[in-house]
């Protein structure tokens, strides 16, 4: 299955005039883009209820099968696996990502952070990270 970044080659070759793409991909590949308002671009958890009103049907895996997708915010998460070989380094990395400097780097690369970062259950986080997130 092709990845969304594979469409960039079609843009550069002139085989496509435009594509829907993640802003981060557009920025990282120096593409011109039109930014849609937060109310419709699926980027903000604040609009989750509103996004849920959007639905699209696409062909399923079997002939005649249709799959319905409902709009939800597109957000990225990060975690430390329970069996991480170096949990202390993972904690240090997450502290950096959640710092102002780390957030600035993410934003510069088209990944605006959710501030404050959120966790569904902060009690499951290492103690050192709990003060850096909201529930």
C-alpha positions in Angstrom: 0.0 0.0 0.0 1.5 3.4 -1.0 2.3 5.9 1.8 1.1 9.5 1.7 4.7 10.7 1.1 4.8 8.7 -2.1 2.4 11.2 -3.6 5.2 13.8 -3.5 6.9 12.2 -6.4 3.8 12.5 -8.5 3.6 16.2 -7.7 7.2 16.8 -8.7 6.8 14.8 -11.9 3.7 16.8 -12.8 1.5 13.7 -12.8 -0.6 15.3 -10.1 -1.5 19.0 -9.6 -2.4 18.7 -5.9 -2.8 16.2 -3.1 -4.2 16.2 0.4 -1.2 15.8 2.7 -0.2 16.2 6.3 1.2 19.7 7.0 4.3 18.2 8.5 5.0 16.3 5.2 4.4 19.5 3.2 6.8 21.5 5.4 9.5 18.9 5.5 9.5 18.6 1.7 9.2 22.4 1.0 5.8 22.0 -0.7 3.4 24.9 -1.1 0.2 24.2 0.8 -3.2 25.7 1.8 -3.9 25.3 5.5 -7.5 24.6 6.3 -9.2 26.1 9.4 -8.9 24.1 12.6 -12.7 23.6 12.5 -12.4 21.3 9.5 -8.7 20.1 9.3 -9.0 17.4 12.0 -6.0 18.9 13.9 -7.6 20.0 17.1 -9.0 17.8 20.0 -11.1 20.8 20.9 -13.3 20.1 17.8 -13.6 16.4 18.3 -17.3 16.5 18.7 -17.7 18.6 15.6 -15.4 16.4 13.5 -17.5 13.3 14.5 -20.3 14.7 12.2 -18.2 14.1 9.1 -18.3 10.6 7.6 -17.0 9.1 4.4 -17.7 5.7 2.8 -14.9 3.9 1.0 -14.7 0.5 -0.7 -13.8 -2.3 1.7 -11.5 -5.2 1.2 -14.2 -7.4 -0.5 -16.1 -6.5 -3.6 -19.3 -4.6 -2.8 -18.1 -4.0 0.8 -18.2 -0.4 2.1 -16.4 0.9 5.2 -17.5 4.1 6.9 -14.9 6.3 8.5 -16.0 9.0 11.0 -14.0 12.2 11.6 -11.7 12.3 14.6 -8.8 14.5 15.5 -5.5 13.4 14.0 -3.0 13.5 16.8 0.2 11.6 17.5 1.1 10.0 20.7 4.3 8.7 22.3 4.9 6.1 24.9 7.6 4.1 26.6 7.2 0.3 26.1 7.1 -1.7 29.4 10.1 -3.7 28.1 12.2 -0.7 26.9 15.8 -1.7 27.2 16.8 1.8 28.4 13.8 3.4 30.2 16.0 6.1 31.7 17.0 7.3 28.2 13.4 7.1 27.1 12.3 9.3 30.0 15.1 11.8 29.1 13.9 11.8 25.5 10.3 12.4 26.4 11.3 15.2 28.9 13.1 16.8 25.9 10.2 16.4 23.5 7.8 17.9 26.1 10.2 20.8 26.9 9.9 24.2 25.2 12.9 23.5 23.1 11.5 20.1 22.0 8.1 21.6 21.3 9.7 24.3 19.2 11.6 21.7 17.1 8.4 19.8 16.6 6.5 22.9 15.5 9.3 23.9 13.1 8.8 20.6 11.4 5.1 20.9 11.0 4.1 19.0 14.1 2.6 21.6 16.4 2.5 20.1 19.9 -0.6 19.9 22.1 0.2 22.1 25.1 0.0 21.0 27.7 0.6 17.4 26.6 -2.3 15.1 27.6 -2.3 11.6 29.1 -5.4 9.5 29.5 -4.0 8.2 32.8 -1.0 10.1 34.2 -0.7 7.6 37.1 0.7 5.1 34.5 3.5 7.5 33.6 7.0 7.4 35.2 7.0 9.9 38.1 9.4 12.2 36.3 6.9 12.8 33.5 3.7 13.3 35.4 4.2 17.0 36.0 4.7 17.6 32.3 1.2 16.4 31.2 -2.5 17.1 31.9 -5.2 14.5 32.1 
